[in-house]
Amino acid sequence: MRFIRGFYMALGMFVGIPLPFHIWDEKLTSIMIVSFPLVGVVIGAIWWGAGLLLLMPNFPIVIVAALLTVAPFFIAGFIHLDGYMDTSDALLSRRPLEDKLRILKDPNVGAFAVVMLGILFLLQFASMYAVVDGGRFLALLIVICVLSRCCSALAIFVVRHMPNSDYTALLGKGITAVHKTIVIIIAIGAVGFSYLYAGVYGLIVIAAVVLGYIWSMRVVYRDFKGISGDLLGYSLVISELFGLIALALVQGAGRSLYELLAHAT
């Protein structure tokens, strides 16, 4: 029952879909973080299902790609996209740490956030277009959402929190080795599914998500000397973009290999 309540709390916080009622219990925040990758299953499944539905009536690919580009942000209630924009503003200001922290908390949208949002959507749309055009391994969208959230949960567990971040401090309360083990098991399960479903191509997508998260987390940690909710959102968005780009590249690689084998036989 505690796990179900914690999972429901995670849905209420990290999914934009309206729920019939709301639960909040600070004693369950550790379970909520363990449930974060399972929230990724929900978001990824809806994303994948939307792709299947949109491809069935033979809608123009460009429209399908556009809708699927914004779908994960819409399903998540734009919470992580907000962190991506705030962090982009602060990072690209290239100012001292105190100024970056002030910009990070500023509710106004700066020029850097707008530019980086445009770049994100451009790359996301181009990658999504290649994915739906190739039409292969679409279920890896679920894995991308799950693994990015496994990385976020592990970051909360092991990376130093910014002293003024009440968000990460709250979510990191009561974390034990059991919580960490559960997240690691979910991540291993995602890797196993990817390999069984798409072989080495699935592992390529997995590697891209993990490397994207590590790289972006290293960037923000270097500049901010810790993590916060916004910085976690930034790294999650970047890691999913890396995974989507890898999935797009896999479409071309898989098609080329198939054609090569077909000619050889």
Secondary structure per residue as TSV (DSSP state, phi and psi in degrees):
chain	resnum	aa	ss	phi	psi
A	1	M	-	360.0	-40.6
A	2	R	H	-62.4	-39.6
A	3	F	H	-66.1	-42.0
A	4	I	H	-62.2	-42.1
A	5	R	H	-65.8	-40.5
A	6	G	H	-65.3	-40.4
A	7	F	H	-64.5	-41.2
A	8	Y	H	-63.8	-38.8
A	9	M	H	-60.7	-42.5
A	10	A	H	-63.3	-40.2
A	11	L	H	-62.4	-42.8
A	12	G	H	-64.5	-30.5
A	13	M	H	-89.4	-36.2
A	14	F	H	-112.2	3.2
A	15	V	-	-125.0	135.6
A	16	G	-	-83.3	-3.8
A	17	I	S	-73.5	128.5
A	18	P	-	-60.8	135.7
A	19	L	-	-106.9	154.8
A	20	P	S	-64.3	-29.8
A	21	F	S	-154.4	165.4
A	22	H	-	-115.9	144.4
A	23	I	-	-126.4	138.2
A	24	W	-	-144.1	120.7
A	25	D	-	-143.4	111.6
A	26	E	G	-60.5	-22.1
A	27	K	G	-70.6	-13.7
A	28	L	G	-106.4	8.7
A	29	T	H	-64.4	-32.3
A	30	S	H	-65.4	-39.5
A	31	I	H	-67.6	-34.6
A	32	M	H	-61.2	-39.9
A	33	I	H	-70.8	-38.8
A	34	V	H	-60.8	-32.8
A	35	S	T	-78.9	-11.1
A	36	F	H	-55.5	-45.5
A	37	P	H	-62.0	-30.7
A	38	L	H	-71.0	-30.5
A	39	V	H	-61.0	-37.1
A	40	G	H	-61.0	-35.1
A	41	V	H	-61.6	-44.3
A	42	V	H	-63.6	-50.0
A	43	I	H	-63.4	-45.9
A	44	G	H	-64.7	-38.3
A	45	A	H	-65.6	-40.5
A	46	I	H	-66.0	-41.4
A	47	W	H	-60.2	-48.6
A	48	W	H	-63.8	-45.7
A	49	G	H	-62.2	-38.6
A	50	A	H	-62.9	-38.4
A	51	G	H	-62.9	-44.3
A	52	L	H	-62.8	-42.8
A	53	L	H	-66.2	-41.1
A	54	L	H	-71.6	-28.6
A	55	L	H	-80.4	-21.7
A	56	M	T	-65.2	-44.9
A	57	P	T	-81.4	9.7
A	58	N	T	59.3	43.8
A	59	F	-	-62.7	155.4
A	60	P	-	-55.9	135.0
A	61	I	H	-59.0	-36.6
A	62	V	H	-64.2	-35.1
A	63	I	H	-72.6	-41.8
A	64	V	H	-59.9	-45.0
A	65	A	H	-63.1	-40.6
A	66	A	H	-64.2	-44.1
A	67	L	H	-66.3	-40.5
A	68	L	H	-74.4	-21.1
A	69	T	H	-65.4	-43.1
A	70	V	H	-89.9	-13.4
A	71	A	H	-56.2	-50.0
A	72	P	H	-64.3	-33.3
A	73	F	H	-69.7	-40.5
A	74	F	H	-65.5	-45.0
A	75	I	H	-61.7	-37.5
A	76	A	T	-82.8	3.9
A	77	G	T	71.4	19.9
A	78	F	T	62.8	14.0
A	79	I	H	-64.6	-41.2
A	80	H	H	-77.8	-30.7
A	81	L	H	-66.2	-34.8
A	82	D	H	-61.2	-44.2
A	83	G	H	-64.5	-37.5
A	84	Y	H	-61.5	-43.8
A	85	M	H	-69.2	-44.8
A	86	D	H	-61.5	-42.9
A	87	T	H	-68.0	-38.7
A	88	S	H	-60.9	-43.0
A	89	D	H	-58.6	-47.2
A	90	A	H	-69.9	-44.6
A	91	L	H	-61.9	-47.8
A	92	L	H	-79.1	-6.4
A	93	S	H	-68.6	-25.8
A	94	R	-	53.7	41.5
A	95	R	-	-108.1	172.6
A	96	P	-	-58.6	161.6
A	97	L	H	-55.2	-42.3
A	98	E	H	-60.3	-41.2
A	99	D	H	-69.3	-38.1
A	100	K	H	-62.9	-40.3
A	101	L	H	-65.5	-37.1
A	102	R	H	-65.8	-43.9
A	103	I	H	-64.5	-37.2
A	104	L	H	-60.6	-34.4
A	105	K	H	-90.6	-9.2
A	106	D	-	-69.5	124.0
A	107	P	-	-72.6	-14.5
A	108	N	S	-75.2	148.0
A	109	V	-	-91.4	124.9
A	110	G	-	-94.1	173.0
A	111	A	H	-63.3	-38.7
A	112	F	H	-64.2	-36.8
A	113	A	H	-63.8	-41.5
A	114	V	H	-65.6	-44.4
A	115	V	H	-62.7	-46.4
A	116	M	H	-68.8	-30.3
A	117	L	H	-66.3	-41.4
A	118	G	H	-62.6	-42.6
A	119	I	H	-63.8	-42.8
A	120	L	H	-59.5	-49.7
A	121	F	H	-67.3	-33.5
A	122	L	H	-63.0	-49.8
A	123	L	H	-67.6	-38.4
A	124	Q	H	-65.1	-43.9
A	125	F	H	-66.5	-45.3
A	126	A	H	-60.5	-42.0
A	127	S	H	-67.0	-43.2
A	128	M	H	-65.2	-35.8
A	129	Y	H	-61.3	-45.0
A	130	A	H	-64.7	-36.4
A	131	V	H	-65.8	-49.8
A	132	V	H	-72.6	-28.3
A	133	D	H	-69.2	-39.9
A	134	G	H	-73.6	-39.5
A	135	G	-	71.3	17.7
A	136	R	-	-114.7	146.5
A	137	F	-	58.6	36.3
A	138	L	T	-64.5	-27.0
A	139	A	T	-68.1	-12.0
A	140	L	H	-67.5	-13.9
A	141	L	H	-59.6	-36.7
A	142	I	H	-64.7	-45.1
A	143	V	H	-62.4	-39.9
A	144	I	H	-58.4	-44.9
A	145	C	H	-67.9	-37.8
A	146	V	H	-69.1	-48.6
A	147	L	H	-70.0	-34.9
A	148	S	H	-62.3	-35.2
A	149	R	H	-80.5	-27.6
A	150	C	H	-62.2	-43.4
A	151	C	H	-62.4	-41.0
A	152	S	H	-64.5	-42.8
A	153	A	H	-62.6	-43.8
A	154	L	H	-65.9	-34.3
A	155	A	H	-63.9	-40.9
A	156	I	H	-63.1	-34.9
A	157	F	H	-70.3	-40.6
A	158	V	H	-117.3	-18.7
A	159	V	S	-93.9	143.6
A	160	R	-	-61.9	133.6
A	161	H	B	-86.3	145.9
A	162	M	-	-65.8	136.5
A	163	P	T	-56.2	-31.6
A	164	N	T	-95.2	13.3
A	165	S	-	-98.5	97.9
A	166	D	H	-69.2	-27.4
A	167	Y	H	-63.6	-56.2
A	168	T	H	-70.2	-33.3
A	169	A	H	-62.8	-40.5
A	170	L	H	-66.1	-45.7
A	171	L	H	-69.7	-24.0
A	172	G	T	-86.7	2.5
A	173	K	T	-71.2	138.0
A	174	G	T	71.7	17.6
A	175	I	-	-74.8	131.8
A	176	T	-	-123.9	176.9
A	177	A	H	-61.5	-30.0
A	178	V	H	-64.4	-44.2
A	179	H	H	-60.7	-45.2
A	180	K	H	-62.9	-41.2
A	181	T	H	-63.6	-40.4
A	182	I	H	-61.4	-44.8
A	183	V	H	-63.5	-41.6
A	184	I	H	-63.4	-40.5
A	185	I	H	-63.1	-41.8
A	186	I	H	-62.0	-42.1
A	187	A	H	-63.0	-42.6
A	188	I	H	-62.8	-40.1
A	189	G	H	-61.3	-39.7
A	190	A	H	-64.6	-39.9
A	191	V	H	-64.4	-45.2
A	192	G	H	-61.3	-44.2
A	193	F	H	-61.1	-42.8
A	194	S	H	-60.5	-42.3
A	195	Y	H	-69.4	-42.9
A	196	L	H	-66.2	-33.2
A	197	Y	H	-83.3	-41.3
A	198	A	H	-129.9	5.9
A	199	G	T	64.4	-139.7
A	200	V	H	-64.8	-27.3
A	201	Y	H	-64.4	-37.9
A	202	G	H	-64.1	-38.2
A	203	L	H	-68.0	-33.1
A	204	I	H	-63.7	-44.6
A	205	V	H	-64.3	-43.5
A	206	I	H	-57.8	-47.8
A	207	A	H	-60.9	-38.8
A	208	A	H	-64.2	-42.2
A	209	V	H	-62.1	-48.3
A	210	V	H	-64.7	-46.0
A	211	L	H	-64.8	-38.2
A	212	G	H	-62.9	-39.2
A	213	Y	H	-70.2	-45.0
A	214	I	H	-61.5	-44.6
A	215	W	H	-62.9	-48.5
A	216	S	H	-68.1	-36.7
A	217	M	H	-66.8	-37.3
A	218	R	H	-63.7	-39.3
A	219	V	H	-63.4	-49.1
A	220	V	H	-71.3	-35.0
A	221	Y	H	-67.6	-37.0
A	222	R	H	-62.7	-38.3
A	223	D	H	-86.2	-30.5
A	224	F	H	-112.0	-7.1
A	225	K	S	61.3	27.5
A	226	G	S	168.1	-176.7
A	227	I	B	-124.4	156.4
A	228	S	-	-142.9	179.4
A	229	G	H	-59.4	-43.2
A	230	D	H	-62.9	-41.6
A	231	L	H	-68.5	-35.9
A	232	L	H	-64.5	-40.9
A	233	G	H	-63.1	-39.9
A	234	Y	H	-60.1	-49.1
A	235	S	H	-66.5	-35.8
A	236	L	H	-63.8	-44.8
A	237	V	H	-63.4	-44.0
A	238	I	H	-63.1	-43.7
A	239	S	H	-64.6	-39.1
A	240	E	H	-69.3	-33.0
A	241	L	H	-65.1	-43.7
A	242	F	H	-58.8	-44.0
A	243	G	H	-63.9	-39.9
A	244	L	H	-68.8	-39.1
A	245	I	H	-61.7	-44.0
A	246	A	H	-62.0	-41.5
A	247	L	H	-63.4	-36.6
A	248	A	H	-65.9	-42.7
A	249	L	H	-66.5	-34.3
A	250	V	H	-64.1	-34.1
A	251	Q	H	-57.7	-48.8
A	252	G	H	-66.8	-40.9
A	253	A	H	-65.9	-42.4
A	254	G	H	-64.8	-39.5
A	255	R	H	-66.8	-41.1
A	256	S	H	-64.8	-40.6
A	257	L	H	-66.5	-40.1
A	258	Y	H	-62.1	-44.3
A	259	E	H	-64.9	-38.3
A	260	L	H	-63.6	-44.3
A	261	L	H	-67.1	-36.7
A	262	A	H	-65.0	-40.3
A	263	H	H	-69.9	-33.9
A	264	A	H	-70.0	-26.9
A	265	T	-	-98.5	360.0
